[in-house]
Amino acid sequence: MIIIPARIGSSRFPNKVLADISGVPMVIRTAMAVQNIDRVAIATDSQAVMDIAYQYDIEAVMTDVSHQSGTDRIYEAACTLGLGASEIIINVQGDEPFIERAVVEAIHQLTTKNQNNPQIMMNSCYKHITNPEADDPNIVKVVTDSNDIALYFSRSKIPYPRDHHFDAYKGHLGIYGFTMDSLQHFCKLPNAPLEHIEKLEQLRALAHGFKIAMVKVESKSFGIDTPEDLERALKYHRL
């Protein structure tokens, strides 16, 4: 099951999930990009998104406006949909209209591999990014151990190259794989200070001692956080 959180409010880009991409709203573009992989539903707090999803014959679930993260939102939707404890749930952000099928499939495979490991709460992915790209706080960086288990995520440039040039940064893609059971466990954890400081929900899991498994992927996709991002994406993909 793929669930796409689509919060209508955004301080940097108001109503971004409804931003026009060649005549199709962004969140609908995202759903279309993944709808041939698995069952897809949009989890939203907006009647406008619900209405648009209906127009495009895409399943949608109304969720509470007060959720602090997209993961909390998809959990409510998963409960409403009555998903079983062993169901694999992929969280694809509503601002990833150019996400590739292979990336989502890689997360699904990793989640399946780790579904019986109680220490691994989440599964996600990264791609190689350049040194200049790593300077952008809108591109989240991750450092991992030798087994590709995440050590930390940050909007800052990590690791910091104190003595020499470094050009092997890992850019995190905001796609997560859970089982329904691990998703429930995550959403019952208390919010963590680091989560609020960095505005990165995955830090909640790390702060409480759980692991996040990562896999390297090849992707030209990136999240749309600002109007400038959208303009850049449209030029790149020539839509």
C-alpha positions as CSV (number, residue, x, y, z in Angstrom):
1,M,0.0,0.0,0.0
2,I,1.3,3.4,-0.9
3,I,-0.1,6.4,1.1
4,I,0.7,10.0,0.1
5,P,0.4,12.6,2.8
6,A,-0.9,15.9,1.4
7,R,-1.1,18.7,4.0
8,I,-2.5,21.8,2.4
9,G,-0.6,24.2,4.6
10,S,3.0,25.1,3.8
11,S,4.9,28.1,5.1
12,R,7.4,28.1,2.3
13,F,5.0,27.2,-0.5
14,P,1.3,27.6,0.3
15,N,-1.0,25.0,-1.3
16,K,2.0,23.4,-2.9
17,V,0.4,20.0,-3.2
18,L,-2.1,21.6,-5.6
19,A,0.5,23.5,-7.6
20,D,0.0,23.1,-11.4
21,I,2.3,20.7,-13.3
22,S,1.3,20.9,-16.9
23,G,-2.4,21.0,-16.0
24,V,-2.3,18.4,-13.3
25,P,-2.0,19.2,-9.5
26,M,1.3,18.1,-7.9
27,V,-0.2,15.5,-5.6
28,I,-2.1,13.9,-8.4
29,R,1.1,13.8,-10.5
30,T,2.7,12.0,-7.6
31,A,-0.1,9.5,-7.3
32,M,0.0,8.9,-11.0
33,A,3.7,8.2,-10.8
34,V,3.3,5.3,-8.4
35,Q,-0.2,4.0,-9.1
36,N,1.0,1.1,-11.2
37,I,3.1,-0.3,-8.3
38,D,0.5,-0.9,-5.6
39,R,-2.8,0.4,-4.3
40,V,-2.5,4.2,-3.7
41,A,-4.4,6.5,-1.4
42,I,-3.9,10.2,-0.6
43,A,-4.1,11.2,3.1
44,T,-5.1,14.8,3.4
45,D,-6.5,17.5,5.6
46,S,-8.2,19.4,2.8
47,Q,-11.6,19.0,1.2
48,A,-10.1,20.6,-2.0
49,V,-7.6,17.7,-2.3
50,M,-10.4,15.2,-1.6
51,D,-12.5,16.7,-4.4
52,I,-9.6,16.7,-6.9
53,A,-8.6,13.1,-6.0
54,Y,-12.2,12.1,-6.7
55,Q,-12.1,13.9,-10.1
56,Y,-9.0,11.8,-11.1
57,D,-10.4,8.6,-9.6
58,I,-7.7,8.3,-6.9
59,E,-8.5,7.0,-3.5
60,A,-8.3,9.6,-0.7
61,V,-8.8,9.7,3.1
62,M,-9.6,12.8,5.1
63,T,-7.3,13.1,8.2
64,D,-7.0,15.4,11.2
65,V,-5.6,18.9,10.5
66,S,-3.5,18.8,13.7
67,H,-1.0,16.1,12.7
68,Q,2.6,17.2,13.2
69,S,4.2,15.0,10.5
70,G,3.3,13.2,7.3
71,T,3.9,9.9,9.0
72,D,1.3,10.6,11.7
73,R,-1.1,11.5,8.9
74,I,-0.6,8.3,7.0
75,Y,-1.1,6.3,10.1
76,E,-4.5,7.7,10.6
77,A,-5.3,6.9,7.0
78,A,-4.0,3.4,7.4
79,C,-6.2,2.9,10.4
80,T,-9.2,4.2,8.5
81,L,-8.4,1.8,5.6
82,G,-8.2,-1.1,8.0
83,L,-4.8,-2.3,7.0
84,G,-3.4,-5.4,8.8
85,A,-0.4,-5.5,11.1
86,S,1.9,-7.1,8.5
87,E,0.8,-4.8,5.6
88,I,3.8,-3.0,4.1
89,I,3.1,0.7,3.8
90,I,5.2,3.1,1.7
91,N,5.0,6.8,2.5
92,V,5.6,8.8,-0.7
93,Q,5.6,12.5,-0.1
94,G,3.1,14.5,-2.0
95,D,5.8,16.8,-3.4
96,E,7.6,14.1,-5.3
97,P,5.8,14.2,-8.6
98,F,8.8,12.9,-10.5
99,I,9.7,9.9,-8.3
100,E,10.8,6.8,-10.3
101,R,9.2,3.4,-10.0
102,A,12.5,1.8,-9.3
103,V,13.0,3.9,-6.2
104,V,9.7,3.0,-4.6
105,E,10.3,-0.7,-5.5
106,A,13.7,-0.5,-3.8
107,I,12.1,0.7,-0.6
108,H,9.4,-2.0,-0.8
109,Q,12.1,-4.7,-1.1
110,L,14.1,-3.3,1.8
111,T,11.0,-3.1,4.0
112,T,10.1,-6.7,3.2
113,K,13.6,-7.8,4.1
114,N,13.5,-6.0,7.5
115,Q,9.9,-6.5,8.4
116,N,10.7,-9.0,11.2
117,N,13.5,-7.0,12.7
118,P,12.1,-5.1,15.7
119,Q,15.0,-2.7,15.8
120,I,14.5,-1.3,12.3
121,M,11.5,1.0,12.6
122,M,11.8,2.6,9.2
123,N,13.3,2.0,5.8
124,S,14.4,4.7,3.4
125,C,16.8,5.7,0.7
126,Y,19.5,8.1,-0.5
127,K,21.2,9.2,-3.6
128,H,24.6,10.7,-4.3
129,I,24.7,14.5,-4.3
130,T,27.5,16.9,-5.1
131,N,29.3,19.1,-2.7
132,P,27.4,22.3,-3.8
133,E,24.1,20.5,-3.6
134,A,24.9,19.5,0.0
135,D,25.0,23.2,0.9
136,D,21.2,23.5,0.3
137,P,19.3,23.1,3.6
138,N,16.2,21.9,1.7
139,I,18.2,18.9,0.6
140,V,18.4,16.6,3.7
141,K,21.7,14.8,4.2
142,V,22.2,11.4,5.8
143,V,25.3,9.7,7.2
144,T,25.2,5.9,7.5
145,D,27.3,3.1,9.0
146,S,29.0,0.3,7.0
147,N,25.7,-1.5,6.8
148,D,23.8,1.5,5.5
149,I,22.0,2.0,8.8
150,A,21.3,5.8,9.3
151,L,23.4,7.5,11.9
152,Y,21.9,10.9,11.6
153,F,19.9,13.1,9.2
154,S,20.4,16.9,8.9
155,R,19.7,19.9,6.9
156,S,23.3,20.9,7.6
157,K,26.2,19.7,5.6
158,I,27.2,16.4,7.1
159,P,29.8,15.1,7.4
160,Y,31.7,18.3,7.7
161,P,35.0,18.1,5.6
162,R,37.4,19.7,8.1
163,D,40.7,18.9,6.5
164,H,40.0,18.2,2.8
165,H,37.5,18.3,0.0
166,F,34.7,15.7,0.3
167,D,32.3,14.9,-2.5
168,A,30.4,11.7,-1.4
169,Y,27.4,13.3,0.3
170,K,24.2,11.3,0.6
171,G,21.0,13.1,-0.2
172,H,18.0,11.7,1.6
173,L,14.8,11.1,-0.4
174,G,11.7,11.5,1.8
175,I,10.2,8.1,1.1
176,Y,9.7,5.6,4.0
177,G,8.7,2.0,4.3
178,F,6.9,0.6,7.3
179,T,4.9,-2.4,8.3
180,M,1.5,-1.3,9.8
181,D,2.9,-2.5,13.1
182,S,6.1,-0.4,13.0
183,L,4.1,2.6,11.7
184,Q,1.8,2.3,14.8
185,H,4.9,2.0,17.1
186,F,6.5,5.1,15.5
187,C,3.4,7.2,15.9
188,K,3.0,6.3,19.6
189,L,6.6,7.5,20.4
190,P,6.8,10.9,22.1
191,N,7.9,13.7,19.8
192,A,11.7,14.3,20.1
193,P,13.5,17.7,20.4
194,L,15.8,17.0,17.5
195,E,12.7,16.3,15.3
196,H,11.5,19.8,16.0
197,I,14.9,21.5,15.7
198,E,15.6,20.1,12.3
199,K,12.0,19.7,11.2
200,L,12.8,16.1,10.3
201,E,10.3,13.5,11.5
202,Q,12.7,10.5,11.0
203,L,14.8,11.9,13.9
204,R,12.0,10.8,16.3
205,A,12.9,7.1,15.6
206,L,16.7,7.7,16.1
207,A,16.1,9.7,19.2
208,H,14.3,6.8,20.8
209,G,17.0,4.2,19.9
210,F,15.5,2.6,16.8
211,K,17.2,2.1,13.5
212,I,16.5,3.3,10.0
213,A,17.7,1.1,7.2
214,M,18.8,2.9,4.0
215,V,19.4,1.8,0.4
216,K,21.3,3.7,-2.3
217,V,19.2,4.5,-5.4
218,E,19.7,6.3,-8.7
219,S,17.1,9.1,-9.0
220,K,16.7,12.5,-10.7
221,S,13.7,13.3,-8.6
222,F,13.7,15.8,-5.8
223,G,11.1,17.2,-3.4
224,I,9.4,20.5,-4.3
225,D,9.8,22.7,-1.3
226,T,9.6,26.2,-2.9
227,P,8.2,27.8,-6.1
228,E,11.8,28.0,-7.3
229,D,12.1,24.2,-6.9
230,L,9.0,23.7,-9.0
231,E,10.3,26.0,-11.8
232,R,13.6,24.1,-11.8
233,A,11.8,20.7,-11.9
234,L,9.6,21.8,-14.8
235,K,12.6,22.9,-16.8
236,Y,14.5,19.7,-16.0
237,H,11.6,17.4,-16.9
238,R,10.4,19.7,-19.8
239,L,6.7,19.4,-18.8
